[in-house]
Amino acid sequence: MNSADHTPDDNPTDTADTGLLTPGWAGSPVEAASADRAFLQAMLDAEAALTRALGAPPTVRARIEEAARADRFDPRDLGLRAREGGNPVIPLLADLRAAVGEEAAAWVHRGATSQDILDTSLMLVARRARAHILADLDATAASLARIATEHRATPMPGRTLTQHAVPTTFGLKAAGWRHLVLDARDRLASLALPAQLGGAAGTLAALGGRTGLLTAYAAETGLDEPLLPWHVLRTPLAELGAALALTGGALGKIAADVLVLSRTEIGEVTEGAGGTSSAMPHKANPVRATLIAAAARRLPQTAAVLLSCLAAEDERPAGAWHAEWQTLREALRLAGGAARDAAELTAGLTVQEHRMRANLDLTEGLIVSERLIAALEPLVGPQQARQILTRASRTAAAEWTPLEDVLAELPELHDVLDPARVRALLDPTTYLGAAPELTDRALSRTAQTPGEER
C-alpha cells in the first residue's frame, strides 16, 4: 500500500493526539495533567470523594478507593461507549460498580448526576494544571525581574507604529513584560474552582436536601465550596477561559516583542537556544517566541466558546455543557505550553546591548528631535521651534544626512544654539526620561495571590 493511501484504524495508538501538530504544548507538564487518563482519574477522584462526603462505611470507602485508579480502566473504550449517553461518566459508573462489588456499588454515585462528576473533574484537572502554569509564570516573572534590574538603564530605541519614537531602556521594557505576567498570574491564581454537587436538577433532592454536603464534598475534593450547584451557572468555566486567554495575551506580548527585536536587521535580543532550519544552516530561529505567539492567537477563541456557554437553557443544556470539555482542555494546554516556553525563553534571553546602541544612532539624531523642540521653544517660540525641527528632520531623513549637520546650515539658528549644545542634546543615551525610575517602580510589585502546591 502506498503511504499516501494509509488511513488510521480504530487502534488507539493510531487515533490518539500525541502532539505532532501542537509542539507548543507537547511534553509540557500541563499536557500530562490534562491527558485522558488525568481526566479519568479526576472523575474517579470525584466519585471517591462523594462516598467520603456521604459518610459511607469504612469498608465501602476502602473498596471504592482501591478501585478508583485510572490504570484499571480504558479511556478509549469509555470514550466510544460514551456516545450512547453523551458523556463518559455513564460507562465509567458501570465499570466502577462492577469493580467494587454489590455492597460498595450501592454507594457509588449516590444522589449525584453525571454533570456533578464531570464538572468536578474539570475543576480538579484545572486546579492541577493551574499549579504548573503558575509555577512557570512565577519563573518567568523572576527572570524578567533579573533582566529588568540588569538593564535598568540600558538605552534602546522606543518604537511606535513600527518607527523609532524616543529612547527608552530595555529594563523598562522587561519590567513592562513582567507587569503583564503578574496581571495574568494574579488573575489565574485568584479564581475560585468549585466542586459541583446538585443531583438531577440542582436541588439536592436525592441527597436528602442536605446543603451541608456542598461543604463536605468541597472539602473532600480539595476544591472551593460552591454557594449553590452551578449546573447552568457557568461562571467558573467562563472566568477560567478568560484568565487563560489573558495569560496567552500577556505572554504573547513578550513573544511579539522578541520576534521583532530578534530580526536580523534589528538583532537587539536573541533566544538562548534558537531553533534550526531544515534548509538553511545559518538560521537560529526564535522558536519559543514563535510557539507562544501561536498559542496567543488561539486562546481567545477558546475563551469565546466558554463564554458563549454561559447562555445555557434549563437546568442542564443540550450542547453548551458538552462544548466546554475539550475546549477547556485545549485552553489549559495552550496556556500551559506557552507558560512553559515563556519560562525557558526568558531564562535564556540574550540582550545585545551593542545592537541597541547602534540602532539608537541609526537615524543620526532624529530619535531625539522631540528634545530639540523643547530646547528651542524658549529661544524662538513654540510654533517656530516645531516648524524648524519638522523641516530639518524631513531634510535629514530624505537626504540621509545627520540632523546635526542640517541644523548647522539653518540661518535662523545661527547664534541661537551653540554647536556643542546641539551635540549634547542629540545624544540619545541622555534622553531616557524616567525610564530607570519607572523600572524600579514596576519591580516593587509582587504577586498578590499565593500559588498552589502541586
C-alpha positions as CSV (number, residue, x, y, z in Angstrom):
1,M,0.0,0.0,0.0
2,N,1.3,3.5,-0.8
3,S,1.9,5.5,2.3
4,A,-0.5,8.2,0.9
5,D,-3.3,5.6,1.0
6,H,-2.9,4.6,4.6
7,T,-5.6,5.8,7.0
8,P,-5.7,5.3,10.8
9,D,-7.8,2.4,12.0
10,D,-9.6,2.2,15.4
11,N,-6.3,1.3,17.2
12,P,-5.9,3.9,20.0
13,T,-2.3,4.4,19.0
14,D,-3.4,5.5,15.6
15,T,-6.2,7.8,16.7
16,A,-4.5,9.5,19.8
17,D,-3.5,13.1,19.7
18,T,0.2,12.8,20.6
19,G,1.2,16.4,20.0
20,L,2.5,16.0,16.4
21,L,0.9,19.3,15.3
22,T,1.0,21.0,18.6
23,P,4.7,21.4,19.7
24,G,3.7,24.3,21.8
25,W,2.2,22.1,24.5
26,A,3.8,18.7,23.6
27,G,5.8,17.5,26.6
28,S,4.6,20.2,28.9
29,P,3.5,19.4,32.5
30,V,0.0,20.6,31.6
31,E,-0.2,18.1,28.7
32,A,0.1,15.2,31.2
33,A,-2.1,16.9,33.8
34,S,-4.9,17.2,31.2
35,A,-4.5,13.9,29.3
36,D,-7.3,11.4,29.0
37,R,-6.0,9.4,32.0
38,A,-5.7,12.6,34.1
39,F,-9.4,13.4,33.3
40,L,-10.4,9.8,34.1
41,Q,-8.5,9.9,37.4
42,A,-10.2,13.1,38.2
43,M,-13.6,11.6,37.6
44,L,-12.7,8.7,39.8
45,D,-11.4,11.0,42.5
46,A,-14.7,12.9,42.3
47,E,-16.6,9.7,42.8
48,A,-14.4,8.6,45.7
49,A,-14.7,12.0,47.4
50,L,-18.5,11.7,47.2
51,T,-18.6,8.5,49.1
52,R,-16.4,10.1,51.8
53,A,-18.6,13.1,52.0
54,L,-21.7,10.9,52.3
55,G,-20.2,9.1,55.2
56,A,-20.0,5.6,53.6
57,P,-18.8,2.8,55.9
58,P,-15.0,2.4,56.1
59,T,-15.0,-0.9,54.3
60,V,-17.0,0.6,51.4
61,R,-14.8,3.6,51.2
62,A,-11.7,1.4,51.1
63,R,-13.1,-0.7,48.3
64,I,-14.0,2.3,46.2
65,E,-10.7,4.0,46.9
66,E,-8.9,0.8,45.8
67,A,-10.9,0.6,42.6
68,A,-10.8,4.3,41.7
69,R,-7.5,4.1,39.8
70,A,-7.3,5.2,36.2
71,D,-5.0,2.4,35.2
72,R,-7.8,-0.1,35.8
73,F,-10.0,1.4,33.1
74,D,-9.6,2.1,29.4
75,P,-10.2,5.7,28.3
76,R,-10.6,4.8,24.7
77,D,-13.3,2.2,25.5
78,L,-15.1,4.7,27.7
79,G,-15.0,7.3,25.0
80,L,-16.5,5.0,22.5
81,R,-19.2,3.9,24.9
82,A,-19.9,7.5,25.9
83,R,-21.6,8.0,22.6
84,E,-24.6,6.2,23.8
85,G,-25.3,8.5,26.7
86,G,-23.4,11.6,25.6
87,N,-20.8,11.7,28.4
88,P,-18.1,9.4,29.7
89,V,-19.4,9.3,33.3
90,I,-22.2,6.9,32.4
91,P,-20.0,4.0,31.1
92,L,-17.4,4.7,33.8
93,L,-20.0,4.2,36.5
94,A,-21.0,0.8,35.1
95,D,-17.4,-0.3,35.2
96,L,-16.7,1.1,38.6
97,R,-19.8,-0.5,40.1
98,A,-18.8,-3.8,38.6
99,A,-15.2,-3.4,40.1
100,V,-16.3,-2.7,43.7
101,G,-18.8,-5.4,44.3
102,E,-22.5,-5.2,45.2
103,E,-22.2,-3.7,48.7
104,A,-20.0,-0.8,47.7
105,A,-21.8,-0.3,44.3
106,A,-24.8,1.0,46.2
107,W,-22.7,3.9,47.4
108,V,-21.1,4.7,44.0
109,H,-22.6,8.0,42.6
110,R,-25.3,8.0,45.3
111,G,-27.6,11.0,44.7
112,A,-25.3,12.6,42.1
113,T,-25.8,13.2,38.4
114,S,-23.2,12.8,35.6
115,Q,-22.7,16.5,35.4
116,D,-21.7,16.7,39.1
117,I,-18.8,14.3,38.5
118,L,-17.7,15.6,35.1
119,D,-17.8,19.3,36.3
120,T,-15.9,18.4,39.4
121,S,-13.4,16.5,37.4
122,L,-13.0,19.6,35.1
123,M,-12.2,21.7,38.2
124,L,-9.8,19.1,39.6
125,V,-7.9,18.9,36.3
126,A,-7.9,22.7,36.1
127,R,-6.6,23.1,39.6
128,R,-3.8,20.6,39.0
129,A,-2.9,22.2,35.7
130,R,-3.1,25.6,37.1
131,A,-0.3,24.8,39.7
132,H,2.1,24.1,36.8
133,I,1.1,27.2,34.9
134,L,1.5,29.4,38.0
135,A,4.9,27.9,38.7
136,D,6.1,28.7,35.1
137,L,4.6,32.2,35.3
138,D,6.5,32.8,38.6
139,A,9.7,31.6,37.0
140,T,9.1,33.9,34.0
141,A,8.4,36.9,36.4
142,A,11.6,36.1,38.3
143,S,13.7,36.0,35.1
144,L,12.1,39.3,33.9
145,A,12.9,40.9,37.2
146,R,16.5,39.9,36.9
147,I,16.7,41.2,33.3
148,A,14.9,44.5,34.2
149,T,17.3,45.0,37.1
150,E,20.4,44.3,35.0
151,H,19.2,46.6,32.1
152,R,17.5,49.3,34.2
153,A,19.5,52.0,32.3
154,T,20.4,50.1,29.1
155,P,19.2,52.5,26.3
156,M,17.4,51.3,23.3
157,P,15.1,52.8,20.7
158,G,11.5,53.1,21.6
159,R,9.2,52.2,18.7
160,T,5.7,53.3,17.9
161,L,3.8,52.3,14.8
162,T,6.9,50.4,13.6
163,Q,9.1,53.6,13.7
164,H,11.7,54.9,16.1
165,A,10.0,57.1,18.6
166,V,12.2,58.3,21.5
167,P,14.8,56.3,23.5
168,T,13.7,54.0,26.3
169,T,15.5,51.3,28.3
170,F,15.4,47.6,27.9
171,G,14.9,47.4,31.7
172,L,11.6,49.3,31.4
173,K,10.5,47.0,28.5
174,A,11.3,43.9,30.6
175,A,9.6,45.4,33.6
176,G,6.5,46.0,31.5
177,W,6.5,42.4,30.3
178,R,6.7,41.3,34.0
179,H,3.8,43.6,34.9
180,L,1.6,41.8,32.3
181,V,2.8,38.4,33.5
182,L,1.8,39.3,37.1
183,D,-1.5,40.6,35.9
184,A,-2.3,37.2,34.3
185,R,-0.8,35.2,37.1
186,D,-2.7,37.0,39.8
187,R,-6.0,36.7,37.9
188,L,-5.5,33.0,37.3
189,A,-4.4,32.3,40.9
190,S,-7.4,34.2,42.4
191,L,-10.1,32.2,40.5
192,A,-12.5,30.0,42.5
193,L,-12.5,26.5,41.2
194,P,-15.6,25.0,42.9
195,A,-16.8,21.4,43.3
196,Q,-20.1,20.6,41.7
197,L,-22.9,18.7,43.5
198,G,-26.6,19.2,42.9
199,G,-28.2,15.9,41.7
200,A,-30.5,15.6,38.8
201,A,-31.7,19.2,38.6
202,G,-29.6,21.0,41.1
203,T,-31.9,20.6,44.1
204,L,-30.0,18.0,46.1
205,A,-33.3,16.1,46.3
206,A,-31.7,12.7,46.0
207,L,-29.2,13.7,48.7
208,G,-32.0,14.5,51.2
209,G,-31.8,18.2,50.5
210,R,-28.6,18.3,52.7
211,T,-26.9,21.6,51.8
212,G,-24.1,20.7,54.2
213,L,-22.9,18.2,51.6
214,L,-21.7,21.1,49.5
215,T,-19.3,21.9,52.2
216,A,-18.3,18.3,52.9
217,Y,-17.8,17.5,49.2
218,A,-15.7,20.5,48.5
219,A,-13.5,19.6,51.5
220,E,-13.1,16.0,50.3
221,T,-12.2,17.1,46.7
222,G,-9.9,20.0,47.8
223,L,-11.9,22.4,45.6
224,D,-13.6,25.6,46.6
225,E,-17.1,25.4,48.1
226,P,-19.9,26.5,45.8
227,L,-22.6,28.7,47.1
228,L,-25.1,26.5,45.2
229,P,-25.0,24.0,42.4
230,W,-23.8,25.7,39.2
231,H,-25.0,23.2,36.5
232,V,-26.2,26.1,34.3
233,L,-24.4,28.9,36.1
234,R,-21.1,28.6,34.2
235,T,-19.2,31.5,35.6
236,P,-16.3,29.2,36.9
237,L,-15.6,27.9,33.4
238,A,-16.1,31.3,31.7
239,E,-13.8,33.1,34.1
240,L,-11.2,30.3,33.8
241,G,-11.3,30.6,30.0
242,A,-10.9,34.3,30.2
243,A,-8.0,34.1,32.6
244,L,-6.2,31.5,30.4
245,A,-6.7,33.8,27.4
246,L,-5.3,36.7,29.4
247,T,-2.3,34.6,30.2
248,G,-1.8,33.9,26.5
249,G,-2.1,37.5,25.6
250,A,0.4,38.6,28.3
251,L,2.9,36.1,27.2
252,G,2.1,36.8,23.5
253,K,3.2,40.4,24.1
254,I,6.6,39.2,25.2
255,A,6.7,36.9,22.2
256,A,5.7,39.7,19.8
257,D,8.5,41.9,21.0
258,V,11.1,39.2,21.0
259,L,10.1,38.3,17.4
260,V,10.6,41.9,16.3
261,L,13.7,42.6,18.3
262,S,15.4,39.4,17.1
263,R,15.0,40.2,13.4
264,T,18.3,40.1,11.6
265,E,18.1,43.8,10.8
266,I,17.5,44.7,14.5
267,G,19.3,42.0,16.4
268,E,18.7,43.5,19.9
269,V,17.8,40.2,21.6
270,T,18.3,36.5,20.8
271,E,16.9,33.4,22.3
272,G,19.4,31.5,24.3
273,A,18.9,28.3,22.2
274,G,17.5,29.3,18.8
275,G,15.8,26.7,16.6
276,T,17.2,25.2,13.5
277,S,16.0,25.3,9.9
278,S,15.5,22.3,7.6
279,A,17.2,24.1,4.7
280,M,19.4,27.0,6.0
281,P,22.3,26.1,8.3
282,H,22.8,29.7,9.4
283,K,19.3,30.1,11.0
284,A,18.7,30.3,14.7
285,N,15.0,30.9,14.8
286,P,13.2,32.3,17.8
287,V,11.2,29.1,18.2
288,R,10.0,29.7,21.8
289,A,8.6,33.1,20.9
290,T,7.0,31.6,17.8
291,L,5.2,28.9,19.7
292,I,4.0,31.4,22.3
293,A,2.7,33.7,19.6
294,A,0.7,30.8,18.1
295,A,-0.9,30.0,21.4
296,A,-1.7,33.7,22.0
297,R,-3.7,33.7,18.7
298,R,-5.7,30.5,19.6
299,L,-6.6,31.1,23.2
300,P,-9.1,34.0,22.6
301,Q,-11.2,31.5,20.6
302,T,-11.3,29.0,23.4
303,A,-12.4,31.8,25.8
304,A,-15.1,32.8,23.3
305,V,-16.5,29.3,23.3
306,L,-16.5,29.0,27.1
307,L,-18.1,32.5,27.4
308,S,-20.8,31.5,24.9
309,C,-21.7,28.5,27.1
310,L,-23.0,30.9,29.8
311,A,-26.2,31.2,27.7
312,A,-27.4,27.7,28.8
313,E,-31.0,26.8,28.9
314,D,-33.0,24.9,31.6
315,E,-31.3,23.1,34.4
316,R,-28.9,21.2,32.1
317,P,-28.4,22.4,28.5
318,A,-28.0,20.2,25.4
319,G,-24.8,21.0,23.7
320,A,-23.5,24.0,25.7
321,W,-22.2,21.9,28.5
322,H,-20.7,19.3,26.1
323,A,-18.9,22.1,24.2
324,E,-16.9,23.0,27.2
325,W,-14.9,19.8,27.9
326,Q,-12.4,19.7,25.1
327,T,-12.4,23.4,24.8
328,L,-11.2,23.8,28.4
329,R,-8.6,21.1,27.9
330,E,-7.2,22.9,24.8
331,A,-7.2,26.2,26.7
332,L,-5.3,24.7,29.6
333,R,-2.8,23.1,27.2
334,L,-2.2,26.2,25.1
335,A,-1.7,28.3,28.2
336,G,0.4,25.7,29.9
337,G,2.6,25.3,26.8
338,A,3.0,29.0,26.4
339,A,3.9,29.4,30.1
340,R,6.5,26.6,29.8
341,D,8.0,28.2,26.7
342,A,8.0,31.7,28.3
343,A,9.9,30.4,31.3
344,E,12.5,28.9,29.0
345,L,12.6,31.9,26.7
346,T,13.2,34.5,29.5
347,A,15.6,32.3,31.4
348,G,17.9,32.2,28.3
349,L,17.2,35.5,26.6
350,T,20.4,37.2,25.5
351,V,20.4,41.0,25.3
352,Q,22.6,42.6,22.6
353,E,23.4,46.0,24.1
354,H,25.8,46.9,21.3
355,R,23.0,46.5,18.7
356,M,20.7,48.6,20.8
357,R,23.3,51.3,20.9
358,A,23.9,51.1,17.2
359,N,20.2,51.3,16.4
360,L,19.9,54.4,18.6
361,D,22.3,56.1,16.1
362,L,20.6,54.7,13.1
363,T,18.6,57.9,12.4
364,E,21.6,60.1,13.2
365,G,19.8,62.3,15.7
366,L,16.2,62.1,14.6
367,I,15.2,59.9,17.5
368,V,15.7,62.9,19.9
369,S,14.1,65.6,17.7
370,E,11.4,66.0,20.4
371,R,14.1,67.1,22.8
372,L,15.4,69.7,20.5
373,I,11.9,71.3,20.2
374,A,11.8,71.7,23.9
375,A,15.3,73.3,23.8
376,L,14.4,75.7,21.0
377,E,11.0,76.8,22.3
378,P,12.3,79.4,24.8
379,L,14.6,80.8,22.1
380,V,12.4,81.1,19.0
381,G,8.9,80.4,20.3
382,P,6.9,77.1,20.3
383,Q,5.4,77.4,16.8
384,Q,8.7,78.3,15.1
385,A,10.6,75.7,17.0
386,R,8.3,73.0,15.8
387,Q,8.4,74.3,12.2
388,I,12.2,74.4,12.2
389,L,12.6,70.9,13.6
390,T,9.9,69.4,11.3
391,R,11.6,70.9,8.2
392,A,15.1,69.9,9.4
393,S,14.0,66.4,10.3
394,R,12.4,65.8,6.9
395,T,15.5,67.1,5.1
396,A,17.8,64.9,7.2
397,A,15.6,61.8,6.6
398,A,15.3,62.4,2.8
399,E,19.0,63.1,2.3
400,W,20.4,60.6,4.9
401,T,22.2,63.5,6.5
402,P,22.9,63.8,10.2
403,L,20.4,66.1,11.9
404,E,23.2,68.0,13.5
405,D,24.6,68.9,10.0
406,V,21.2,70.1,8.8
407,L,20.7,72.3,11.8
408,A,24.1,73.8,11.4
409,E,23.1,75.0,7.9
410,L,19.9,76.8,9.0
411,P,20.4,80.5,9.1
412,E,17.6,81.1,11.6
413,L,19.6,79.0,14.2
414,H,22.9,80.9,13.8
415,D,23.9,82.3,17.1
416,V,20.8,80.7,18.7
417,L,22.1,77.3,19.6
418,D,25.8,76.6,20.3
419,P,27.0,73.6,18.3
420,A,28.3,71.9,21.4
421,R,24.9,72.3,23.0
422,V,23.3,70.8,19.9
423,R,25.7,67.8,20.0
424,A,24.9,67.2,23.7
425,L,21.1,67.4,23.1
426,L,21.4,64.9,20.2
427,D,22.9,62.2,22.5
428,P,20.1,59.6,22.8
429,T,21.6,57.9,25.9
430,T,20.9,61.1,27.9
431,Y,17.2,61.3,27.0
432,L,15.7,58.4,28.9
433,G,13.2,60.4,30.9
434,A,12.1,58.5,34.0
435,A,12.7,55.0,32.4
436,P,15.1,53.8,35.1
437,E,12.9,55.1,37.9
438,L,9.7,53.6,36.3
439,T,11.6,50.3,36.1
440,D,12.2,50.4,39.8
441,R,8.6,51.3,40.4
442,A,7.4,48.3,38.4
443,L,9.8,46.0,40.1
444,S,8.3,46.9,43.5
445,R,5.2,44.9,42.6
446,T,4.9,41.4,43.9
447,A,2.5,38.6,43.2
448,Q,-0.8,39.2,45.1
449,T,-2.2,35.7,45.4
450,P,-0.2,32.7,46.6
451,G,0.3,29.9,44.1
452,E,-0.9,26.3,44.8
453,E,1.2,23.4,45.9
454,R,1.2,20.7,43.3
